[in-house]
Amino acid sequence: MARSVVILGTQWGDEGKGKIVDLLAHDADAVVRFQGGHNAGHTLVVDGRKTVLHLIPSGILTDRARCLVGNGVVVAPDALLGEIAGLESAGIEVKGRLGLSSACPVILACHEALDRAREKARGKKAIGTTGRGIGPVYEDKASRHGIRLADLADPARLADKLGGVLDYHNFLLRHYYEAEPLDVARVADDAARQGEALKPMLCDVTDELHTLRRQGRALLFEGAQGALLDIDHGTYPFVTSSNTTVGGVMTGAGVGPGDIDYVLGITKAYTTRVGSGPFPTELDDENGRRMAERGVEFGATTGRPRRCGWLDAVALRRMVRINGVTGLCLTKLDVLDGFASVKVCVDYEGVDAFPLGAEEWARARPVYETIPGWEGDTRGITDAADLPSGARAYLDRIETLVEAPIHMLSTGPEREANVIFQHPYG
């Protein structure tokens, strides 16, 4: 029986991870975020009520799981405190169940200002960031002058470190990007206030995870974004600033490879992408518009419309291999209900090997295999026997092409709308 399960997106994000984390969290003693920041959003629908989470693990909507934020996550204190307040106003206990790694890097107002200034300066070459300061704060972390939550909670240490960081960013804003600098005193006051509010929730996440593991408890690791946005293995430079692949679990939470028993890869039955960057199977036609409309394809965090296209089995197979995916969960199959035929990308033309950067990705032209569509509605199905034969054939073909079994099928946003062929926790 698996005790530690990792949930990862295997496309460009927005695959429906939040709903699956919420579902499996009922079997978990702890749910852990290990990378990313509040640039990601998980949308959950429980008892007809919609909740969007950004930093707090999706297990918070259960009454059991301890929710932990690992050192690989970058934290915007104001956003986190706002999210806590929103949940608690809805009657959900958060502060007593939430643990934050003291080593989490802190996103300050200067990081957000720098992020927006850079995107503006790039013009037509903009990466398509959310402007939330994610990239600049990871840069500070790598440059070894970043502010951590532990610093925020220690007024003397904060005062010693903050001035240099703000001077550096203000210099860039004023002299390179010709943007307005930040008020140092105001940023310092905000940081000190936020540190005081978050201090009771700080803990040693890594130690807690290893203690739970030794006790035989069930752990659930929750990824943000998708594997194709990984800074090392994605469509660079149109990627996020962290490792969204399985290696990020180890560095961002402090566990070893042997502590992971099962990797569940989440993928849509088609493909979507938010923001800029290459997308070989993108559709700018009626089929793409139909997917966007039926799939309600708008970003949970930014509200930006998602680009839509046919399933890319070449990219998905690559992500299955990189992440050691044990089983897949396919989401939004119902969006393809009623199509006379559906297509799957089975190869690329124009490149000699799998693309490793945006330039190679831009040359990749999809080679499609056409599969007959199916009649009938797959939305809300909970029994595999009720799947139309054409839909079942589509699933079988995906398994063959990507070299991984489909263990779960999400058939709607509601928690109970699933077909489970094999449960990750056994």
N, C-alpha and C positions, 0 to 999 in steps of 0.2 A: 504493500500500500504506500502510495506516495504521501509524504509528509510535507514536502516543500514544493510548491507549484509556482512557476513563473508565467505570467501572462504578458505577451508581447504583441504589438502590432507588427504585421509583416508587410505592410504597404507603406504609403506616405502618411499614415495616421488616420484618425477618424473612422477606424474600422468597427467601433462598437465595443471597445475594451471595458469601458466603465460598467456597462450592464452585466458583462460576464464576471467582472471582479465582484460586483454586488451579489451576483448569484452564488459564486463559489465562497464568498466571505462567510456565508452561513456555516460552512464546514471548517473555517479557519479560526485559530486562536489569535493570530496577528496578521494584519494586512500592512504591507510596507511599500512606500514610494521610494525609488532609488535613483532617479535622475530627472532632469528637466525642471521646469518652474511653472509659474502661473500662465505661461503661454499655451498650455494644454488645457483641454476641458473634457470632462467625462459627464455625459448626460445619462441620467437614470430616471426611469419611470416606475414608481412603486405605488400600487393601489391607486393608479390614475394620477398621481402627483409627480410632476417633473422637477428634478433637482439637478443643477449643474455644479460640479465640483472642479476645482482648479489645483489646489495644493493638498487638501485633506484627502487621504485615501478613501476610496469608495466604500470600504468596510464600515464607515461611520454610520451608514444607514441600517446596519444590523444592530442587535442589542448584545452582541457577544464579543466581537473582535476588538483587540487592542490595535490602534492605528499609529503607525510609526513612519516618520519622515527621515530617510537616511542622509548621510553626509554628501551624497551625490546630487541632492536637490538644492537648487538655489531658491532662497526664500525672500519674497517681498513682504516685509512685516505688515505693512498697511493692508495689503491684499489678503494676507492670512488672517489678520484680526477681523477684517470685514467678513470673511467667509465664516469664521467661527461665530461671529455675532448673528449672521443670517441664519445659520443652522440652529443656534440655541434659541433664537426668537421663534423658531418653528417647533420648539419642544424637543430638540435632539441634543443630548448631552455630549459635549465635545471635550472640554478642557480636562476632565478627569480621565479621558480615554486616549488622548493624543500625546505622543512623545516625539520631540524634535531633537535631532542630533545637534549637539553643541558645535559641531564642525561644519554645519551648513553655511555656505557663503550667503551674504546678505545683499540683496538688491537695494541700492540707494537711488534717490531721485536723479543723481548725476549719471547713473548707468542708463536710465530710461531716456534722459535728455540726449546722451551720446548716441544711443541706438537710433533715435528718430533723426538726429542730425546726419548720421551716416547714410541712412536710407535716402534722405532727401538729396544728399550730395551725389549719390550713385545715379540718380535720375532713372533713365530707362534700364540701367543695369542693376536696379535694386533687387535684393535677394528675396524680399517679401517677408521680412520679419514682422512680428507682432508689435514691435516698438516697446516691448516690456522690459528691456534692459538685460535680456538673457545672455546674449553674446558678450557684451562688455563685462559682466560680472564673472563669467567663466574666464575671460582674459585676465582679470585681476587675480583670480585664483591661481592660474598658471604662472603669473608673474610674481606670485608670492607676496603681494601686498594687499590682498583682499581682506575685507571685514567679515568675521564669522558671527554666528549667533552668540557664541561664548563671549566675544568682544562686546556685543551689544548689551549683554547682561552685566558687564563690569564697567561702571562709569569711568574709573581711572584709566583702564586699558583702552576704552573707547576714545577718550579724549586724546590719548597718546598717539593713536593710529589714524584717527579720522581726518585730521588736518592735512596730512600728506596725501591721502587718497583724493580728497576734494580739490586740493591745489592742482594735482596732476590732471584730473578730469576737467576742471574749469579752464586750465591752460589750453587744452585741446578744443574745448567748446568755443572759447573766445578767439584764439589765434589761428586755428586751423579750419574750423567749420563756420566761423563768424556767426556763432549762435550766442544766446544769452547765457552767462554763467549762473550757477546756483548760489543762493544765499547760504554761506557756510554755517552761520549761527542757527538758521532755521533747520537745516538738515541735521545738525548735531542735536538740537532739542528734540526733533521728531525721533531720531534714532534712540536716544536715551529713554524716551517715554515708551517706545515700542519694546525696547529691551526689557524694561521693568515688567511690562504686561506679559511677555513671552517666557520670562525666566522660570516660572513654576513648571513649565512643560518641557524644559531641557533635560536630556538624559543621554546615556551612553547606549545608542541604538544597537551597535554591534554586540556589545556584551549581553544585552537583553535578548537578542536573536539567538545567540549561542546557548544561553540558558534555556530558552524555550525549546531549542533543537534537542538538547540533552534530555529534556523532560518528555520528549516524544510528542510535542505539540505540533499542530498543523500550521504552516506558514504559507502566506500568499504574497508574492512579489508583484507589484503593479507597475507596469511600464507606462510612460507617456510618449506621445508622438508615435512614429512607426519606424521600423528597421531601415527603410529606404531613406530616412532622414538622419541616419547615424553619421557622425562627423568623419568617421573612417571608412565606412562601407556604403554610404549613401551617394546621392547624386551631387557630389561636391562641386561648387561651393553652395549649392542650393539645398542646404541641410541645416539642422539645428546645431547647437554648440556642445552637445554631450553625446555619450554613447548610448544609443537607444536599443542596442543589441544585447544579447545575454551577458556579455562581459561587463556591462554596466551594473548588473546585479551585484557582482563580486566587489567591484571598486566602490560602488555607490551605497552599499549596505554593509560591507565587511564580512561576507561569507565566502566560503571556498567552493570550488566546482563540485566537490563531493556532497555539499549541502543542498544541491538542487536535484530533485527526484524526477521532475516532469516539467516540460516546457510546452505551454499551450500557445500556439500561434493564431492570432485573430486575423481574418481576412474577409473582405466583402466578396460577394458573388460577382462583382465588377470592380472597377478601380476608380478612385477619386484622388484628387490632390488640391490643396489650398495654397495659394500664393504662386510665386514664380518657380521656374525650373522645368527641366525636360520631362516629358510625359508621352512615351511612344504611342500608347493606345488611345490618346485623347480623341474625343468625338466632338466635332463642331457641326452637328447635324441634329435631325429630329430625334434620333436614338439617344444622343447625349442629353438633350433637353428633357426627354422623357425620363431618363434615369434621375436627373437632378430634381425634377418635379415630384416624382413618385418617392424618391429617397429622402426628400426634404434636405437637400445637400447644402447646408449652411454651417459654418464653423461654430462650435459651441462657445468658444472663447471670444472670437472676433466678429462673428456674424457674416464673415466673408463667404461668397458663394464658392462651392467646390467645383472644380473641373471634373468631368466624368468621362469614362471610357470603358472599353471591354476589359475583361480580366487579363492581366499580364502574367501568364504562367511561367515565363522565363525569369522575370524578376522575383516572382514568388518562390520558385524553386531555389534560387540563389539564397534568399533569406531563410528558407527552411534549412538549408545546409549550414549557413553561418551560425544559426541559433540552435542547432541541434534539436529542432522541433520534434516533440514526441507525437503530438496530434494537433489537428487544426480545428478551429471553430469557424464555420462559415456564417456570415451575417447577411441580412438583406436579400436573401434569395427571392423574396416576394416582389422586389422591384423589377425582376425579369419576367414575372408572370405575364403571359399573354403575348410575348414577343414571338413572331413567327419562327425566328431562328436567333441564336446567340452566337457570338464569336469569342474565341480564346486565342490570344497570342501565343504561338508555340515556338517561335524563333525570331531572330532579328536579321535583317539584311543591312548591309552598309557598314558593319563592324566585323572584325575578325575574332573578337573575344568579348566577354561580358564587359560592358562599359564601366570604367572606374572614375570617370569625371564627366562634367557637363558637356565638354566638347565631344566626347565619344557618344554620350547619350543622345546628343542632338543629331548624330548621324544614324542612329538606330531606327530602322523602319520595321514595323511589325509584320510578321507573316502569320496569317490567321487560319484557324481551323473553324469551320462553320458546323454548328451542332443544332439539330432541330429543337424548336421551342416546345412548350407544353401548355395545355389548356388546364384550367383549374387554378384555385387560389391556394398558395402555400402559406399565407399569413396566418399566424396563430396556431399552426399545426403542432401538436405535441407527441404524435405517434408516427413513427417512420412509415408504418403501413398506409398512412393517409397521403403520402407524397405522390404526386403524379409520376408516372413511369418516366416521362421525359426529364423531370427534375432529378429523379434518382440517377438517370443516365448521365446527366450533367455533373453531378457530384462524383460519380465513378470516374469520369474522364479527368476531372481535376485531380483526383487522388493519383492517378497514373502519371499525369504530366508533371506534377510537383513533387512526387515521390514522398508523400506523407498521407496518412489516413485522416479522414474527417471524423473526429470523435464527438463533435457537437455541432448543432445547427440552431442558430438563433432565428426565430420566425416572427419577431416583432419586438418592440421596445419594452414591453412589459416583462417583469421578472420571470413569470411562469411560462412565457412563450418560447419554448425550446424543444428540440429533439435531442436527446442525449444517447448516443450510441455507446460511448464509454466515458465514464466519469473520471476526471483527472485525479480525484482522491480515492478512486477505486470503490 
